[in-house]
Each structure stands twice: as C-alpha cells, then as structure tokens.
C-alpha cells in the first residue's frame, strides 16, 4: 500500500498519551448519493450535527483493514470531496465516570484540511451513538468533553465516525476510526 494513499502513525502527546495520526491522502471514502440525507443544527459551529438517515455503514480503518478500505475508496466517485484530509486523535479516551468530562481525549482538525468536520462516537457492540461533536473548523482542537449518553464503568470499543462537511454543513464523506473508551467508576 502506497504511503500516498494512507499514513497511520503513532506519536506521543502532552502527558504521554498516544495520538493516532490519520492521514488519508489521495482519495477519501465518500457518501454516495444514495447513502442518505443529513439534517444539521442551526448553528454553524456550536451545535452537534445529527444524521437523519444512514443506509450504509463505512468500514473502520485499522492497520489490518487499511488496504481493503483504500481499494474501496479508489473505486468510488470522488469528484465532489477534498483530495486529502488529516485528523489527529489519541486512541484511548478516559472518563472518571460516565458523566464526567474526558481526561485525555484529543481530536484536532488539521489547519491545512479543506473542510470542517464533526464526529459521532458509536459503541461498536450496540451501535449506540454516545456523543456527537460540534463542527470543528480548520485547526480546531476538541478536548474535555462529556458524553451525551453516560456509560457504566468498563472498557468499550468504539468507532469515531468523522463527517467532512461543506460550507452548508452537508456531509461530503465519512470515515471511521477505532477508539477505546474507558469509564473508571
């Protein structure tokens, strides 16, 4: 797999937490016309964006699935989406309890990207959406947020579903990244 297609690299951030740098260069998974319509909040940058309907679930990009996902990306029409996109996030998000703000979650929309982004956090084994972020403009960083739906103590494998949006906050494409959520108490 060419490094021009995808670059996944782990780095250290601040207090020693690991960051997962996801660089998807070339072509990105797009939301096909038949994928569904999305409704967005009134505020451009402070309200979470809710999906009205989603017919197709995108695959989670992991080191094991990256090549397969890139092959799917290359097979799709990408004329209306950005040619590259980079988001920085760490791979484990810790919360003292289900209602507390995260102690270490970090998400950054790279300032050199072409579009804003928001994300939904979904528990893998239930499909439950437990958080929807505000729109992250270029260069924006999100830290210290609380879950929209509190979780019980435990570890949860989750998917961060990123939505790249246009100037009208309509989804251009989505991509999924895995994350572990830990609720301490």
C-alpha positions as CSV (number, residue, x, y, z in Angstrom):
1,X,0.0,0.0,0.0
2,X,1.4,3.4,-1.0
3,X,2.1,5.9,1.7
4,X,0.4,8.4,-0.6
5,X,-2.9,6.6,0.0
6,X,-2.7,6.4,3.8
7,X,-0.3,7.3,6.5
8,X,-1.0,6.0,10.0
9,X,1.5,7.0,12.6
10,X,1.5,6.9,16.4
11,X,3.0,9.9,18.3
12,X,3.2,11.0,22.0
13,X,1.0,14.0,23.1
14,X,1.4,16.1,26.2
15,X,1.1,13.8,29.2
16,X,2.3,10.7,27.4
17,X,-1.0,9.7,25.9
18,X,-0.7,8.1,22.4
19,X,-2.0,10.0,19.4
20,X,-3.1,8.3,16.3
21,X,-2.3,10.5,13.3
22,X,-4.6,9.6,10.5
23,X,-3.6,11.0,7.1
24,X,-5.7,9.9,4.2
25,X,-4.1,11.2,1.1
26,X,-5.4,10.9,-2.4
27,X,-9.0,9.8,-2.3
28,X,-11.4,9.6,0.7
29,X,-14.5,7.5,1.2
30,X,-17.5,9.5,0.0
31,X,-21.1,9.4,0.9
32,X,-22.8,8.2,-2.2
33,X,-25.9,9.9,-3.4
34,X,-28.0,7.0,-2.1
35,X,-26.4,7.0,1.3
36,X,-28.9,9.3,2.8
37,X,-29.8,12.9,3.7
38,X,-28.4,14.6,6.7
39,X,-30.1,17.3,8.7
40,X,-27.9,19.8,10.6
41,X,-28.4,22.1,13.6
42,X,-28.9,25.9,13.1
43,X,-25.6,27.0,14.5
44,X,-22.6,26.6,12.2
45,X,-20.0,25.8,14.8
46,X,-21.6,25.1,18.2
47,X,-24.4,22.6,17.7
48,X,-23.8,18.9,17.2
49,X,-24.9,17.7,13.8
50,X,-27.5,14.8,13.8
51,X,-27.7,12.3,11.0
52,X,-31.3,11.8,9.9
53,X,-30.7,8.6,7.9
54,X,-27.8,6.5,7.1
55,X,-28.2,3.4,4.9
56,X,-24.5,2.4,4.6
57,X,-22.0,1.8,7.4
58,X,-18.5,2.6,6.4
59,X,-15.7,0.2,7.5
60,X,-13.4,1.2,10.4
61,X,-9.9,2.0,9.3
62,X,-7.4,0.0,11.2
63,X,-3.9,-1.2,10.3
64,X,-5.5,-4.6,9.3
65,X,-8.3,-3.1,7.1
66,X,-6.5,-0.1,5.7
67,X,-5.6,-1.6,2.3
68,X,-9.1,-3.0,1.8
69,X,-10.7,0.3,2.6
70,X,-8.3,2.2,0.3
71,X,-9.2,-0.2,-2.5
72,X,-12.9,0.7,-1.9
73,X,-12.1,4.4,-1.8
74,X,-10.4,4.2,-5.2
75,X,-13.4,2.5,-6.7
76,X,-15.8,5.4,-5.8
77,X,-16.5,8.7,-7.5
78,X,-14.7,11.4,-5.5
79,X,-15.1,14.5,-7.7
80,X,-17.0,16.5,-5.1
81,X,-14.9,15.9,-2.0
82,X,-11.5,17.1,-0.8
83,X,-8.4,15.3,-2.2
84,X,-6.8,14.8,1.3
85,X,-7.8,15.0,4.9
86,X,-5.9,14.7,8.2
87,X,-7.2,14.4,11.7
88,X,-5.2,13.8,14.9
89,X,-6.7,11.9,17.7
90,X,-5.5,9.7,20.5
91,X,-6.5,6.0,20.6
92,X,-7.8,5.8,24.2
93,X,-10.3,8.2,25.8
94,X,-10.6,8.0,29.6
95,X,-13.5,9.3,31.7
96,X,-13.5,9.3,35.5
97,X,-17.2,8.3,35.4
98,X,-19.9,8.1,32.8
99,X,-21.0,11.7,33.3
100,X,-17.5,13.3,33.7
101,X,-15.5,15.2,31.1
102,X,-12.8,13.2,29.4
103,X,-9.4,13.4,31.0
104,X,-7.3,12.7,27.8
105,X,-9.4,12.6,24.6
106,X,-7.8,14.8,21.9
107,X,-9.2,15.4,18.4
108,X,-7.8,18.0,16.0
109,X,-9.0,19.0,12.6
110,X,-5.7,19.9,10.8
111,X,-5.5,23.6,9.7
112,X,-4.4,22.5,6.2
113,X,-7.6,20.5,5.5
114,X,-10.1,21.8,3.0
115,X,-13.3,21.3,5.1
116,X,-14.6,21.4,8.6
117,X,-15.5,18.1,10.3
118,X,-17.7,16.8,13.1
119,X,-17.8,13.3,14.5
120,X,-20.1,10.8,16.2
121,X,-18.8,8.4,18.8
122,X,-20.6,5.0,18.5
123,X,-20.3,1.9,20.8
124,X,-19.3,-0.9,18.5
125,X,-21.2,-3.8,20.0
126,X,-24.5,-1.9,20.4
127,X,-24.4,0.7,17.6
128,X,-25.4,3.3,20.2
129,X,-24.3,6.9,19.5
130,X,-23.0,8.3,22.8
131,X,-21.5,11.6,21.6
132,X,-21.9,14.0,18.7
133,X,-19.3,16.7,18.5
134,X,-19.7,20.3,17.4
135,X,-18.4,21.3,14.0
136,X,-14.6,21.5,14.2
137,X,-13.4,24.3,11.9
138,X,-9.9,24.1,10.3
139,X,-7.2,24.0,13.1
140,X,-9.8,23.4,15.9
141,X,-9.0,21.1,18.8
142,X,-11.6,19.3,20.9
143,X,-10.7,18.2,24.5
144,X,-12.5,17.8,27.8
145,X,-16.0,16.9,26.5
146,X,-18.6,14.8,28.3
147,X,-20.6,12.0,26.7
148,X,-24.1,12.8,25.5
149,X,-25.2,9.4,26.8
150,X,-23.4,8.3,30.0
151,X,-21.9,4.8,30.2
152,X,-21.4,2.4,33.1
153,X,-17.9,1.5,34.4
154,X,-15.9,-0.5,31.9
155,X,-14.0,-0.5,28.7
156,X,-15.8,0.0,25.3
157,X,-14.5,-0.5,21.8
158,X,-16.0,2.4,19.9
159,X,-15.9,4.0,16.4
160,X,-15.3,7.6,15.8
161,X,-17.3,8.4,12.6
162,X,-15.9,11.6,11.1
163,X,-18.1,13.6,8.8
164,X,-16.4,16.0,6.4
165,X,-18.8,18.8,5.7
166,X,-19.2,21.6,3.1
167,X,-20.0,25.3,3.7
168,X,-23.7,24.4,4.2
169,X,-22.7,21.6,6.7
170,X,-23.8,18.9,4.4
171,X,-21.8,15.7,4.7
172,X,-19.4,15.2,1.8
173,X,-17.9,12.0,3.1
174,X,-17.4,9.9,6.2
175,X,-14.6,7.8,7.5
176,X,-14.4,5.6,10.7
177,X,-11.6,5.3,13.1
178,X,-11.5,3.0,16.1
179,X,-11.0,4.2,19.7
180,X,-11.2,2.6,23.2
181,X,-13.4,4.4,25.8
182,X,-12.6,3.7,29.4
183,X,-15.1,4.6,32.2
184,X,-13.2,4.3,35.5
185,X,-16.0,4.4,38.0
